[in-house]
Amino acid sequence: MIKFQRRKTFQEGHMGYKEGIDRKQLLLLPASVDDYVPEYNICRLISAFTDGLDMLTLGYKYAECKSSGNRPYDPRMMLNLYIYGYLHRVRSSRRLRDETRRNIEAMWLMEGLEPDDKTICNFRKDNAQALKRTFREFCMVCRDEGLYGGETVATDSVKIRANNSLKNNHNKVTVKNALAKIDKRFNEYMAALEQGDKEESEEKQPEPEKIKIALERLKIRKEKYKKLESRLENESEVSTIDTDSRLMRTGGEGRRLDVCYNVQTVVDSKHHLIAGFEVSTCSSDAGNLKAMSEMAKETMGAETLTNLADSGYYDSDDIVACEQDGVTCLVAKPAPGGYKKEEGFQRKDFKYDHEKDVYICPCQKELAHKYDWKHNSGRKYHDYYNARACRECEEKALCTKAKFRQVQRLVCQDTLDIVDERTRKNRELYHKRQEIVEHVFGTVKAVWGYRQFLCRKKPKVTAETALAYLAYNMRRVVNIFAESRPLQAVG
C-alpha cells in the first residue's frame, strides 16, 4: 500500500487550524445503540408505526414463521428499512444494504441485522399489495389523530417515467418504419454480394462472410419486428421492457413524450396529507374524479366533501356521479376545441331558456326539444331545432348550410351548468388546488428526485408509489407535531 506523509502547514505567528481528536485515541462511547438515536427522531415514529401493524392481516410474506427451515427476516424490520430509505432518497436495494452497515439509524431500525441486496429487493417485489395496504393503515392513523380536515380535497395526476426507454416502446408507425429500414439494408447487402467478385467496382466491397453474418442479424431483427406487428393488430402500442407502461405526454416545458405511468392522487387541504392514490396506465385524467373522491371519503370517514380538479377531469358522467354522491365539484371547464367559424352564428350565440326548455337563436326564434339520442361514447343528448323558422329565416346563410340548424344539449347539462357557475363564483377556493396538490408533486419529484420508477409492471410500481407517499405523509406528520407534542403520541 502506498504511504503518504502529511505535510505540516503551520506557520510561525499563526494560530493554525482547529484540531480534531486523535483517530487512535480510545473513547468512552455510549453503552447501547439506542443512545445514538434522539428521543424525537423520525426512526422512532417508523418503529412505533410498524410495531403496531398486523402483518398477517396486511398480507406480508413471512408474517408467520414455519417450524422448520432457515429463519426469515421479520417483515417489520424490512419495512422499517424501506420507509427509512424512501425518507432519505435511498431506493436501491444495494444502497439500502450499505446503509445497514454504516448508518447508525438504519442499524437501530434493523437491530443490527444486515440482509443482502437480493433479500431487500425481494421484499418489495413479494409484498406489493401489502405495501399499499400499509399506506392506508398510516392514513387511518392520521385520521384518528385528526390530521385530515375531511372537507376539501384536491385531485390531480403526475406522470412518472417507467423503467422502459422510448426506443423499447413500439406502435404501428415505428414498427412499419423499422421494417422498411431493415428491408432497405437487406437489399443493399444482397446487391453487395452480387457485385463482390467484380474487380471494376471502384468501392471496396465488404467480405462475403461478414455480409452473410449481417444478413442473419437482419433476419433476426425482422422476425422480432414481425412479431411486434402481429401484436399491434390488437394493441395500440407495445412496451417490451415494462409491458404495462404506456407512451404519455409529460408536463413541464416542451411537454415531450415519454413512457410513463399516470399516478392519480387526492390530497386533503388541512395539512396537505395524501388521502389516496391509484396508478393508471391511461394518460387521460377523465373518468377518475369519482373514484378518487370515494377513496378520499373512505380514508377520512367523510360523507360529503368538496373536490377541486383541473380541466382534465371535466367528464360529464363523472361529475354528475360525484354530485349525486355528496361530492361538491369545482372543476375548470376546458376551452372548446375543433373548428371555429370566422363568420356567422356560433354555438355560444344560442341561449338556453330553462323555464321553457328551448334554445333562443340569434334571430330570437325558439328551437324546441324534439328527440333524444345516444352518442357512441355513451353520453345522452337532447336535440333542439325549428325547421319551419329556419326555412323562413333571412339570416340562414350565416347559421347553417343544412336545411335547418340543430343544437345538441347533454341530458345532464343542468348539473354541469351548476358546477360551472359554482367554479366561477369560487375562484379563490379553486386556485388553492395547486397549493394543495402540487405541494406533494413538488416534494416527491423535484425535492426527493423520484422522477423514474425502479420497478417494472403495475403492481410493483404501485408498491413503489405507496412507499414514496407513505414517506411523504410521515414527513408531514413529523413537521406537524415537531413543536406541539412528542412523536410517540402518533401511532
MARFIZA-320174 format. One record per residue (C-alpha): residue number from 0; x, y negated, z. Coordinates in nm, 4 decimals, padded with zeros to 6 digits. Example, Ala and Ser with C-alpha at 12.3 -4.5 7.8 and 13.67 -1.06 7.14 Angstrom:
ZAVEX    n        px        py        pz
ZAVEX    0   01.2300   00.4500   00.7800
ZAVEX    1   01.3670   00.1060   00.7140
***
This chain:
ZAVEX    n        px        py        pz
ZAVEX    0   00.0000   00.0000   00.0000
ZAVEX    1   00.1329  -00.3465  -00.0882
ZAVEX    2   00.2230  -00.5503   00.2189
ZAVEX    3   00.1800  -00.9262   00.2243
ZAVEX    4   00.3194  -01.1703   00.4747
ZAVEX    5   00.1026  -01.4569   00.5903
ZAVEX    6   00.2645  -01.7945   00.5423
ZAVEX    7   00.2645  -02.0398   00.8287
ZAVEX    8   00.1176  -02.3737   00.7281
ZAVEX    9   00.1655  -02.5650   01.0499
ZAVEX   10   00.3410  -02.8965   01.0090
ZAVEX   11   00.5186  -03.0969   01.2694
ZAVEX   12   00.2986  -03.3682   01.4141
ZAVEX   13  -00.0305  -03.1990   01.3117
ZAVEX   14  -00.2792  -03.0135   01.5327
ZAVEX   15  -00.3192  -02.7180   01.2935
ZAVEX   16  -00.6304  -02.5104   01.2191
ZAVEX   17  -00.8835  -02.3674   01.4582
ZAVEX   18  -00.7639  -02.0363   01.5897
ZAVEX   19  -00.9723  -01.7193   01.5935
ZAVEX   20  -00.9353  -01.4098   01.8059
ZAVEX   21  -00.6611  -01.1562   01.7550
ZAVEX   22  -00.8065  -00.8736   01.5456
ZAVEX   23  -00.6245  -00.6163   01.7541
ZAVEX   24  -00.7401  -00.7624   02.0853
ZAVEX   25  -00.9595  -00.5266   02.2889
ZAVEX   26  -01.3019  -00.6746   02.3612
ZAVEX   27  -01.5796  -00.6051   02.6098
ZAVEX   28  -01.8819  -00.5692   02.3757
ZAVEX   29  -02.2496  -00.5238   02.4717
ZAVEX   30  -02.3264  -00.1782   02.6040
ZAVEX   31  -02.6127  -00.0997   02.3576
ZAVEX   32  -02.7175  -00.1811   02.0022
ZAVEX   33  -03.0382  -00.3317   02.1400
ZAVEX   34  -02.8368  -00.6160   02.2920
ZAVEX   35  -02.7362  -00.7297   01.9435
ZAVEX   36  -03.0955  -00.7888   01.8301
ZAVEX   37  -03.2532  -01.1049   01.9800
ZAVEX   38  -03.5844  -01.0815   02.1584
ZAVEX   39  -03.7837  -01.2550   01.8848
ZAVEX   40  -03.6015  -01.1096   01.5855
ZAVEX   41  -03.8235  -01.0012   01.2954
ZAVEX   42  -03.6849  -00.6477   01.3290
ZAVEX   43  -03.8862  -00.6099   01.6490
ZAVEX   44  -04.2029  -00.7061   01.4619
ZAVEX   45  -04.1263  -00.4447   01.1946
ZAVEX   46  -04.0637  -00.1758   01.4561
ZAVEX   47  -04.3740  -00.2671   01.6582
ZAVEX   48  -04.5904  -00.2511   01.3468
ZAVEX   49  -04.4611   00.0844   01.2181
ZAVEX   50  -04.4725   00.2432   01.5656
ZAVEX   51  -04.8474   00.1808   01.5735
ZAVEX   52  -04.9196   00.3378   01.2349
ZAVEX   53  -05.0908   00.6734   01.1919
ZAVEX   54  -04.8549   00.8084   00.9277
ZAVEX   55  -05.0615   01.1244   00.8741
ZAVEX   56  -05.3835   00.9320   00.8032
ZAVEX   57  -05.1989   00.6948   00.5714
ZAVEX   58  -05.0754   00.9947   00.3745
ZAVEX   59  -04.6992   00.9745   00.4202
ZAVEX   60  -04.4912   01.2707   00.3148
ZAVEX   61  -04.3264   01.4448   00.6118
ZAVEX   62  -04.5732   01.2817   00.8517
ZAVEX   63  -04.5870   01.6315   01.0033
ZAVEX   64  -04.2713   01.8345   01.0610
ZAVEX   65  -04.2514   02.2015   00.9697
ZAVEX   66  -04.1446   02.4613   01.2220
ZAVEX   67  -03.8520   02.5741   01.0061
ZAVEX   68  -03.6067   02.4351   00.7554
ZAVEX   69  -03.3987   02.1204   00.7532
ZAVEX   70  -03.5400   01.8393   00.9642
ZAVEX   71  -03.6635   01.5404   00.7534
ZAVEX   72  -03.6228   01.1713   00.8331
ZAVEX   73  -03.9082   01.0083   01.0227
ZAVEX   74  -04.1141   00.8152   00.7622
ZAVEX   75  -04.1398   00.5295   01.0136
ZAVEX   76  -03.7625   00.4874   01.0014
ZAVEX   77  -03.7606   00.4859   00.6219
ZAVEX   78  -04.0478   00.2370   00.6150
ZAVEX   79  -03.8562   00.0152   00.8578
ZAVEX   80  -03.5596   00.0148   00.6236
ZAVEX   81  -03.7637  -00.0721   00.3157
ZAVEX   82  -03.9550  -00.3559   00.4834
ZAVEX   83  -03.6308  -00.4991   00.6166
ZAVEX   84  -03.4696  -00.4662   00.2741
ZAVEX   85  -03.7517  -00.6427   00.0909
ZAVEX   86  -03.7491  -00.9204   00.3512
ZAVEX   87  -03.3815  -00.9784   00.2765
ZAVEX   88  -03.3911  -00.9321  -00.1032
ZAVEX   89  -03.2400  -00.5845  -00.0951
ZAVEX   90  -03.4423  -00.3372  -00.3035
ZAVEX   91  -03.1844  -00.0984  -00.4474
ZAVEX   92  -03.1629   00.2370  -00.2694
ZAVEX   93  -02.7827   00.2269  -00.2863
ZAVEX   94  -02.7674  -00.1165  -00.1306
ZAVEX   95  -03.0139  -00.0100   00.1379
ZAVEX   96  -02.7874   00.2868   00.2109
ZAVEX   97  -02.4944   00.0471   00.2538
ZAVEX   98  -02.6989  -00.1720   00.4898
ZAVEX   99  -02.7469   00.1215   00.7283
ZAVEX  100  -02.3663   00.1469   00.7613
ZAVEX  101  -02.2677  -00.2167   00.8014
ZAVEX  102  -02.5727  -00.4177   00.9096
ZAVEX  103  -02.6373  -00.4140   01.2846
ZAVEX  104  -03.0071  -00.4996   01.2388
ZAVEX  105  -03.0536  -00.2123   00.9932
ZAVEX  106  -02.8692   00.0171   01.2359
ZAVEX  107  -03.1081  -00.0908   01.5120
ZAVEX  108  -03.4148  -00.0208   01.2941
ZAVEX  109  -03.2775   00.3177   01.1799
ZAVEX  110  -03.1491   00.4112   01.5271
ZAVEX  111  -02.8103   00.4832   01.3751
ZAVEX  112  -02.9360   00.7161   01.1005
ZAVEX  113  -02.7624   00.6896   00.7606
ZAVEX  114  -02.9729   00.8539   00.4860
ZAVEX  115  -02.8207   00.8838   00.1399
ZAVEX  116  -02.9470   00.6758  -00.1531
ZAVEX  117  -03.1414   00.9657  -00.3079
ZAVEX  118  -03.3395   01.0182   00.0120
ZAVEX  119  -03.4145   00.6451   00.0305
ZAVEX  120  -03.5227   00.6366  -00.3336
ZAVEX  121  -03.7473   00.9419  -00.2945
ZAVEX  122  -03.9307   00.7849  -00.0020
ZAVEX  123  -04.0650   00.5018  -00.2178
ZAVEX  124  -04.1413   00.7409  -00.5032
ZAVEX  125  -04.3231   01.0001  -00.2902
ZAVEX  126  -04.5323   00.7548  -00.0873
ZAVEX  127  -04.6700   00.5169  -00.3495
ZAVEX  128  -05.0328   00.5323  -00.2317
ZAVEX  129  -04.9366   00.5343   00.1350
ZAVEX  130  -04.7374   00.2131   00.0955
ZAVEX  131  -05.0395   00.0315  -00.0475
ZAVEX  132  -05.2498   00.1550   00.2459
ZAVEX  133  -04.9774   00.0271   00.4800
ZAVEX  134  -05.0079  -00.3182   00.3270
ZAVEX  135  -05.3798  -00.3098   00.4010
ZAVEX  136  -05.3088  -00.1992   00.7590
ZAVEX  137  -05.0987  -00.5097   00.8150
ZAVEX  138  -05.3782  -00.7191   00.6643
ZAVEX  139  -05.6093  -00.5680   00.9276
ZAVEX  140  -05.3625  -00.6714   01.1976
ZAVEX  141  -05.3641  -01.0265   01.0595
ZAVEX  142  -05.7447  -01.0272   01.0583
ZAVEX  143  -05.7609  -00.9113   01.4203
ZAVEX  144  -05.5212  -01.1912   01.5145
ZAVEX  145  -05.7454  -01.4489   01.3462
ZAVEX  146  -05.4879  -01.5408   01.0839
ZAVEX  147  -05.7368  -01.5250   00.7953
ZAVEX  148  -05.9812  -01.8130   00.7571
ZAVEX  149  -06.2317  -01.5983   00.5694
ZAVEX  150  -06.3912  -01.8996   00.3997
ZAVEX  151  -06.1864  -01.9987   00.0954
ZAVEX  152  -05.9542  -01.7875  -00.1180
ZAVEX  153  -05.7686  -01.8426  -00.4439
ZAVEX  154  -05.7268  -01.5780  -00.7135
ZAVEX  155  -05.4556  -01.5757  -00.9763
ZAVEX  156  -05.2191  -01.3366  -01.1503
ZAVEX  157  -04.8457  -01.3176  -01.2015
ZAVEX  158  -04.6723  -01.1298  -01.4802
ZAVEX  159  -04.3593  -00.9457  -01.3689
ZAVEX  160  -04.1243  -00.7765  -01.6136
ZAVEX  161  -04.1362  -00.3991  -01.6307
ZAVEX  162  -03.8360  -00.1675  -01.6404
ZAVEX  163  -03.8741  -00.1482  -02.0173
ZAVEX  164  -03.6980  -00.3697  -02.2714
ZAVEX  165  -03.8614  -00.5309  -02.5726
ZAVEX  166  -03.6772  -00.3014  -02.8136
ZAVEX  167  -03.8375   00.0001  -02.6409
ZAVEX  168  -04.1877  -00.1362  -02.6963
ZAVEX  169  -04.3430  -00.0487  -03.0317
ZAVEX  170  -04.6555  -00.1356  -03.2284
ZAVEX  171  -04.7684  -00.0646  -03.5838
ZAVEX  172  -04.5761  -00.3603  -03.7271
ZAVEX  173  -04.2435  -00.2829  -03.5582
ZAVEX  174  -04.2652   00.0864  -03.6491
ZAVEX  175  -04.3505   00.0057  -04.0116
ZAVEX  176  -04.0538  -00.2331  -04.0364
ZAVEX  177  -03.8196   00.0205  -03.8758
ZAVEX  178  -03.9252   00.2959  -04.1192
ZAVEX  179  -03.8771   00.0611  -04.4148
ZAVEX  180  -03.5293  -00.0268  -04.2900
ZAVEX  181  -03.4404   00.3432  -04.2478
ZAVEX  182  -03.5651   00.4276  -04.5992
ZAVEX  183  -03.3613   00.1432  -04.7453
ZAVEX  184  -03.0499   00.2570  -04.5640
ZAVEX  185  -03.1147   00.6166  -04.6664
ZAVEX  186  -03.1332   00.5176  -05.0334
ZAVEX  187  -02.8081   00.3241  -05.0027
ZAVEX  188  -02.6275   00.6277  -04.8641
ZAVEX  189  -02.7682   00.8548  -05.1350
ZAVEX  190  -02.6533   00.6107  -05.4016
ZAVEX  191  -02.3079   00.6051  -05.2425
ZAVEX  192  -02.2892   00.9870  -05.2579
ZAVEX  193  -02.3754   00.9875  -05.6272
ZAVEX  194  -02.1076   00.7334  -05.7077
ZAVEX  195  -01.8474   00.8695  -05.4703
ZAVEX  196  -01.6464   01.0507  -05.7411
ZAVEX  197  -01.6387   00.7628  -05.9876
ZAVEX  198  -01.2916   00.6136  -05.9993
ZAVEX  199  -01.4135   00.2996  -06.1788
ZAVEX  200  -01.6029   00.1873  -05.8708
ZAVEX  201  -01.4458  -00.1355  -05.7524
ZAVEX  202  -01.5546  -00.0955  -05.3933
ZAVEX  203  -01.4118   00.1785  -05.1800
ZAVEX  204  -01.6908   00.4243  -05.1029
ZAVEX  205  -01.7291   00.5955  -04.7631
ZAVEX  206  -01.6125   00.9530  -04.7308
ZAVEX  207  -01.8831   01.2105  -04.8213
ZAVEX  208  -01.8601   01.3831  -04.4822
ZAVEX  209  -01.9210   01.0564  -04.2960
ZAVEX  210  -02.2160   00.9770  -04.5217
ZAVEX  211  -02.3717   01.3181  -04.4517
ZAVEX  212  -02.3371   01.2573  -04.0747
ZAVEX  213  -02.5010   00.9149  -04.1136
ZAVEX  214  -02.7846   01.0706  -04.3141
ZAVEX  215  -02.8501   01.3260  -04.0400
ZAVEX  216  -02.8714   01.0465  -03.7863
ZAVEX  217  -03.1145   00.8567  -04.0058
ZAVEX  218  -03.3330   01.1682  -04.0349
ZAVEX  219  -03.3440   01.1979  -03.6547
ZAVEX  220  -03.4372   00.8306  -03.6202
ZAVEX  221  -03.7024   00.8607  -03.8894
ZAVEX  222  -03.8554   01.1609  -03.7152
ZAVEX  223  -03.8676   00.9603  -03.3922
ZAVEX  224  -04.0494   00.6692  -03.5593
ZAVEX  225  -04.2860   00.9062  -03.7389
ZAVEX  226  -04.3936   01.0438  -03.4021
ZAVEX  227  -04.4467   00.6890  -03.2769
ZAVEX  228  -04.6502   00.6122  -03.5891
ZAVEX  229  -04.8824   00.9051  -03.5193
ZAVEX  230  -04.9267   00.7947  -03.1571
ZAVEX  231  -05.0117   00.4406  -03.2670
ZAVEX  232  -05.3118   00.5702  -03.4594
ZAVEX  233  -05.4918   00.5940  -03.1236
ZAVEX  234  -05.2975   00.3335  -02.9242
ZAVEX  235  -05.2297  -00.0357  -02.9799
ZAVEX  236  -04.8715  -00.0154  -02.8509
ZAVEX  237  -04.6257   00.2334  -02.7021
ZAVEX  238  -04.3553   00.1731  -02.4411
ZAVEX  239  -04.1035   00.4550  -02.4453
ZAVEX  240  -03.9326   00.3931  -02.1087
ZAVEX  241  -04.2138   00.2778  -01.8792
ZAVEX  242  -04.5145   00.4190  -02.0614
ZAVEX  243  -04.7676   00.2228  -01.8529
ZAVEX  244  -04.6187  -00.1212  -01.9218
ZAVEX  245  -04.7568  -00.3499  -02.1917
ZAVEX  246  -04.6440  -00.6451  -02.4011
ZAVEX  247  -04.7708  -00.9695  -02.2468
ZAVEX  248  -04.7202  -01.3405  -02.2823
ZAVEX  249  -04.5478  -01.4652  -01.9686
ZAVEX  250  -04.5885  -01.8084  -01.8130
ZAVEX  251  -04.3425  -02.0939  -01.7896
ZAVEX  252  -04.1651  -02.2899  -02.0580
ZAVEX  253  -04.1724  -02.1305  -02.4004
ZAVEX  254  -04.4259  -01.8669  -02.2901
ZAVEX  255  -04.2307  -01.5867  -02.4521
ZAVEX  256  -04.3475  -01.2292  -02.4946
ZAVEX  257  -04.2123  -00.9599  -02.2655
ZAVEX  258  -04.3019  -00.6123  -02.1443
ZAVEX  259  -04.4752  -00.6706  -01.8105
ZAVEX  260  -04.7336  -00.5763  -01.5523
ZAVEX  261  -05.0078  -00.8204  -01.4551
ZAVEX  262  -05.0391  -00.8406  -01.0743
ZAVEX  263  -05.3795  -00.9736  -00.9675
ZAVEX  264  -05.3537  -01.1471  -00.6295
ZAVEX  265  -05.6038  -01.3067  -00.3908
ZAVEX  266  -05.4740  -01.5381  -00.1149
ZAVEX  267  -05.6511  -01.6868   00.1870
ZAVEX  268  -05.6350  -02.0644   00.2260
ZAVEX  269  -05.5778  -02.0841   00.6035
ZAVEX  270  -05.2160  -01.9646   00.6217
ZAVEX  271  -05.1568  -01.8587   00.2586
ZAVEX  272  -05.1626  -01.4926   00.3577
ZAVEX  273  -05.2253  -01.2373   00.0838
ZAVEX  274  -05.5621  -01.0652   00.1254
ZAVEX  275  -05.5313  -00.8139  -00.1586
ZAVEX  276  -05.3732  -00.7295  -00.4911
ZAVEX  277  -05.4114  -00.4960  -00.7876
ZAVEX  278  -05.1550  -00.4086  -01.0543
ZAVEX  279  -05.3058  -00.4251  -01.4033
ZAVEX  280  -05.1773  -00.3241  -01.7452
ZAVEX  281  -05.4106  -00.5737  -01.9158
ZAVEX  282  -05.2710  -00.9177  -01.9946
ZAVEX  283  -05.6111  -01.0870  -01.9635
ZAVEX  284  -05.7494  -01.2056  -01.6279
ZAVEX  285  -06.1123  -01.1969  -01.7424
ZAVEX  286  -06.3258  -00.9471  -01.5516
ZAVEX  287  -06.1095  -00.9355  -01.2378
ZAVEX  288  -06.2776  -01.2065  -01.0286
ZAVEX  289  -06.5479  -00.9805  -00.8836
ZAVEX  290  -06.3038  -00.7044  -00.7878
ZAVEX  291  -06.0628  -00.9454  -00.6178
ZAVEX  292  -06.3476  -01.1188  -00.4341
ZAVEX  293  -06.4740  -00.7860  -00.2990
ZAVEX  294  -06.1221  -00.6955  -00.1901
ZAVEX  295  -06.0860  -01.0256  -00.0045
ZAVEX  296  -06.4257  -00.9887   00.1650
ZAVEX  297  -06.3429  -00.6369   00.2786
ZAVEX  298  -05.9998  -00.7355   00.4108
ZAVEX  299  -06.1203  -01.0405   00.6012
ZAVEX  300  -06.4537  -00.8952   00.7106
ZAVEX  301  -06.6455  -01.1832   00.5496
ZAVEX  302  -06.9891  -01.1636   00.3930
ZAVEX  303  -06.9558  -01.4869   00.1976
ZAVEX  304  -06.6606  -01.6900   00.0728
ZAVEX  305  -06.5500  -01.9449  -00.1857
ZAVEX  306  -06.3165  -01.8234  -00.4596
ZAVEX  307  -06.1016  -02.0627  -00.6646
ZAVEX  308  -05.9730  -01.9423  -01.0017
ZAVEX  309  -05.8364  -02.0863  -01.3249
ZAVEX  310  -05.9979  -02.0750  -01.6678
ZAVEX  311  -05.8548  -01.7295  -01.7408
ZAVEX  312  -06.1159  -01.5831  -01.5035
ZAVEX  313  -06.4105  -01.7537  -01.6737
ZAVEX  314  -06.6173  -01.4488  -01.7647
ZAVEX  315  -06.9949  -01.4929  -01.7627
ZAVEX  316  -07.0879  -01.1455  -01.6341
ZAVEX  317  -06.8136  -01.1542  -01.3717
ZAVEX  318  -06.9142  -01.4976  -01.2409
ZAVEX  319  -07.2816  -01.4028  -01.2213
ZAVEX  320  -07.1934  -01.0835  -01.0308
ZAVEX  321  -06.9868  -01.2885  -00.7833
ZAVEX  322  -07.2639  -01.5419  -00.7282
ZAVEX  323  -07.5154  -01.2641  -00.6632
ZAVEX  324  -07.2755  -01.1042  -00.4140
ZAVEX  325  -07.2370  -01.4126  -00.1958
ZAVEX  326  -06.9206  -01.5490  -00.3566
ZAVEX  327  -06.9258  -01.9197  -00.4402
ZAVEX  328  -06.7136  -01.9601  -00.7531
ZAVEX  329  -06.5107  -02.2617  -00.8533
ZAVEX  330  -06.3729  -02.1669  -01.1942
ZAVEX  331  -06.2474  -02.4049  -01.4607
ZAVEX  332  -06.4330  -02.3773  -01.7894
ZAVEX  333  -06.1946  -02.3095  -02.0799
ZAVEX  334  -06.1785  -02.5559  -02.3659
ZAVEX  335  -06.3841  -02.4454  -02.6673
ZAVEX  336  -06.1752  -02.2812  -02.9375
ZAVEX  337  -06.2254  -02.1968  -03.3014
ZAVEX  338  -06.3012  -02.4230  -03.5948
ZAVEX  339  -06.4089  -02.7787  -03.5163
ZAVEX  340  -06.6200  -02.9691  -03.7638
ZAVEX  341  -06.4807  -03.3085  -03.8532
ZAVEX  342  -06.8218  -03.4384  -03.9592
ZAVEX  343  -07.1812  -03.3619  -03.8788
ZAVEX  344  -07.3613  -03.2355  -03.5716
ZAVEX  345  -07.1739  -03.0054  -03.3343
ZAVEX  346  -07.2952  -02.7618  -03.0693
ZAVEX  347  -07.2409  -03.0138  -02.7899
ZAVEX  348  -07.4842  -03.2568  -02.9603
ZAVEX  349  -07.7763  -03.0231  -02.8830
ZAVEX  350  -07.9135  -03.0895  -02.5334
ZAVEX  351  -08.0977  -02.8269  -02.3327
ZAVEX  352  -08.4247  -02.9088  -02.1555
ZAVEX  353  -08.4622  -02.6777  -01.8542
ZAVEX  354  -08.8303  -02.7564  -01.7944
ZAVEX  355  -08.9463  -02.6819  -02.1490
ZAVEX  356  -08.6805  -02.4188  -02.2238
ZAVEX  357  -08.5976  -02.5860  -02.5552
ZAVEX  358  -08.2964  -02.7496  -02.7201
ZAVEX  359  -08.3252  -03.1099  -02.8403
ZAVEX  360  -08.1328  -03.1646  -03.1625
ZAVEX  361  -07.9630  -03.4984  -03.2509
ZAVEX  362  -08.2731  -03.5903  -03.4561
ZAVEX  363  -08.4876  -03.5382  -03.1443
ZAVEX  364  -08.6559  -03.2208  -03.2735
ZAVEX  365  -08.7295  -02.9327  -03.0362
ZAVEX  366  -08.5705  -02.5920  -03.1028
ZAVEX  367  -08.7808  -02.3296  -02.9268
ZAVEX  368  -08.6765  -01.9923  -02.7837
ZAVEX  369  -08.7562  -01.7299  -03.0489
ZAVEX  370  -08.5887  -01.3991  -02.9570
ZAVEX  371  -08.3100  -01.2325  -02.7593
ZAVEX  372  -08.0163  -01.0302  -02.8884
ZAVEX  373  -07.7111  -00.8489  -02.7566
ZAVEX  374  -07.3560  -00.9082  -02.8728
ZAVEX  375  -07.1048  -00.6270  -02.9306
ZAVEX  376  -06.9282  -00.7399  -02.6110
ZAVEX  377  -07.2436  -00.6614  -02.4137
ZAVEX  378  -07.3409  -01.0243  -02.3486
ZAVEX  379  -07.7087  -01.1112  -02.3966
ZAVEX  380  -07.8195  -01.4291  -02.5745
ZAVEX  381  -08.1347  -01.6343  -02.6300
ZAVEX  382  -08.1777  -01.7667  -02.9838
ZAVEX  383  -08.3339  -02.1115  -03.0434
ZAVEX  384  -08.4397  -02.2678  -03.3745
ZAVEX  385  -08.7133  -02.4629  -03.5521
ZAVEX  386  -08.7244  -02.3588  -03.9186
ZAVEX  387  -09.0027  -02.5982  -04.0177
ZAVEX  388  -08.8348  -02.9023  -03.8628
ZAVEX  389  -08.5044  -02.8156  -04.0306
ZAVEX  390  -08.6663  -02.7880  -04.3762
ZAVEX  391  -08.8216  -03.1333  -04.3408
ZAVEX  392  -08.5164  -03.2958  -04.1757
ZAVEX  393  -08.3362  -03.5646  -04.3799
ZAVEX  394  -08.0108  -03.5038  -04.1860
ZAVEX  395  -07.9995  -03.1297  -04.2543
ZAVEX  396  -07.6834  -03.1603  -04.4632
ZAVEX  397  -07.4967  -03.2901  -04.1563
ZAVEX  398  -07.6186  -02.9986  -03.9445
ZAVEX  399  -07.6010  -02.6711  -04.1388
ZAVEX  400  -07.5760  -02.5168  -04.4852
ZAVEX  401  -07.8132  -02.2363  -04.3866
ZAVEX  402  -08.1900  -02.2526  -04.4152
ZAVEX  403  -08.2153  -02.3742  -04.0548
ZAVEX  404  -07.9888  -02.4381  -03.7552
ZAVEX  405  -07.9757  -02.1740  -03.4799
ZAVEX  406  -07.8438  -02.2328  -03.1286
ZAVEX  407  -07.7458  -01.9425  -02.9026
ZAVEX  408  -07.7608  -01.9597  -02.5243
ZAVEX  409  -07.6390  -01.6972  -02.2794
ZAVEX  410  -07.9121  -01.5395  -02.0688
ZAVEX  411  -07.7043  -01.6245  -01.7595
ZAVEX  412  -07.6211  -01.9793  -01.8772
ZAVEX  413  -07.8232  -02.1373  -01.5934
ZAVEX  414  -07.5872  -01.9798  -01.3397
ZAVEX  415  -07.2830  -02.0883  -01.5401
ZAVEX  416  -07.4160  -02.4458  -01.5544
ZAVEX  417  -07.4422  -02.4474  -01.1758
ZAVEX  418  -07.0829  -02.3219  -01.1439
ZAVEX  419  -06.9569  -02.5790  -01.3974
ZAVEX  420  -07.1303  -02.8639  -01.2151
ZAVEX  421  -07.0023  -02.7398  -00.8788
ZAVEX  422  -06.6460  -02.7257  -01.0104
ZAVEX  423  -06.6709  -03.0801  -01.1485
ZAVEX  424  -06.8008  -03.2181  -00.8183
ZAVEX  425  -06.5379  -03.0397  -00.6057
ZAVEX  426  -06.2215  -03.1224  -00.7989
ZAVEX  427  -06.0264  -03.1951  -00.4800
ZAVEX  428  -06.1027  -02.8495  -00.3392
ZAVEX  429  -06.0404  -02.6831  -00.6738
ZAVEX  430  -05.6954  -02.8435  -00.7076
ZAVEX  431  -05.5932  -02.6693  -00.3845
ZAVEX  432  -05.5937  -02.3437  -00.5823
ZAVEX  433  -05.2361  -02.3958  -00.6981
ZAVEX  434  -05.1237  -02.4952  -00.3491
ZAVEX  435  -05.2691  -02.1732  -00.2062
ZAVEX  436  -05.1811  -01.9003  -00.4540
ZAVEX  437  -04.8727  -02.0448  -00.6244
ZAVEX  438  -04.7040  -02.0529  -00.2837
ZAVEX  439  -04.6932  -01.6737  -00.2950
ZAVEX  440  -04.5599  -01.6522  -00.6502
ZAVEX  441  -04.3025  -01.9222  -00.5866
ZAVEX  442  -04.1688  -01.7380  -00.2814
ZAVEX  443  -04.1694  -01.3869  -00.4245
ZAVEX  444  -04.0425  -01.4664  -00.7749
ZAVEX  445  -03.8443  -01.7900  -00.7525
ZAVEX  446  -03.7039  -01.7739  -00.3982
ZAVEX  447  -03.6709  -01.3986  -00.3416
ZAVEX  448  -03.5909  -01.3265  -00.7048
ZAVEX  449  -03.8401  -01.0426  -00.7632
ZAVEX  450  -03.8728  -01.1068  -01.1366
ZAVEX  451  -03.8487  -00.7461  -01.2561
ZAVEX  452  -03.9655  -00.4129  -01.1200
ZAVEX  453  -03.7088  -00.1461  -01.0444
ZAVEX  454  -03.9594   00.1406  -01.0608
ZAVEX  455  -04.1491   00.2791  -01.3588
ZAVEX  456  -04.5144   00.3791  -01.4033
ZAVEX  457  -04.8093   00.2002  -01.2470
ZAVEX  458  -04.8278   00.3956  -00.9146
ZAVEX  459  -04.4624   00.3270  -00.8309
ZAVEX  460  -04.4895  -00.0347  -00.9446
ZAVEX  461  -04.7905  -00.0693  -00.7131
ZAVEX  462  -04.5802   00.0652  -00.4242
ZAVEX  463  -04.3063  -00.1845  -00.5007
ZAVEX  464  -04.5588  -00.4690  -00.5089
ZAVEX  465  -04.7068  -00.3519  -00.1777
ZAVEX  466  -04.3633  -00.3702  -00.0143
ZAVEX  467  -04.2930  -00.7170  -00.1548
ZAVEX  468  -04.6334  -00.8515  -00.0449
ZAVEX  469  -04.6057  -00.6822   00.2953
ZAVEX  470  -04.2688  -00.8514   00.3431
ZAVEX  471  -04.4202  -01.1849   00.2409
ZAVEX  472  -04.7084  -01.1534   00.4880
ZAVEX  473  -04.4689  -01.0535   00.7666
ZAVEX  474  -04.2507  -01.3550   00.6987
ZAVEX  475  -04.5574  -01.5784   00.7093
ZAVEX  476  -04.6671  -01.4279   01.0401
ZAVEX  477  -04.3221  -01.4888   01.1894
ZAVEX  478  -04.3364  -01.8527   01.0790
ZAVEX  479  -04.6891  -01.8940   01.2170
ZAVEX  480  -04.6030  -01.7516   01.5586
ZAVEX  481  -04.2497  -01.8929   01.5779
ZAVEX  482  -04.3461  -02.1772   01.8128
ZAVEX  483  -04.6743  -02.0571   01.9579
ZAVEX  484  -04.6202  -01.7136   02.1165
ZAVEX  485  -04.3850  -01.4114   02.1125
ZAVEX  486  -04.3755  -01.1727   01.8188
ZAVEX  487  -04.4647  -00.8811   02.0438
ZAVEX  488  -04.8187  -01.0194   02.0625
ZAVEX  489  -04.8605  -00.9374   01.6940
ZAVEX  490  -04.9015  -00.5699   01.6074
***
